[in-house]
Amino acid sequence: MMKKEERQAIIERVIVQNRIGTQEELIKILKDRGIKATQATISRDIRELHITKKADNTGQVRYVVYKHQPADQSERLYKSIRDNVSRVDQVQFMLIVHTIARNANGLGAVIDDYQIPHVLGTLAGYDTLVLICDSVESASQVGSMIKQHMKNA
């Protein structure tokens, strides 16, 4: 049985060398290389390796590995907000974060990794990210932080 570290190194290499858009595509390539792994295992590996989906220069959404992320995790969060967020709206204890097309998922992954206090979870779509906070006051505070780091703020 292959060690987790070996499998993850291969996954990282496959994603860097190929245009992979789905976990099914990744699982097939791994299987072709003799590596058997379940969808749940691949999903965990993707999360641990900080792999997310992002539109490439052709507009195709594919997995990318964040190798050159800022050393400071808060700077990574602020850069992601600056690069992706166009508007933030508050609806009671939730924030509706509007992003540039195809980047809500990537921003959601960064926010999940950062574990912002009082943010209980995120839901990402095509260009919208919903942050669920533990109170109206928390949503207001998190919304203010996001607005502070937006490009047009």
Disulfide bonds with the S-S distance in Angstrom:
none
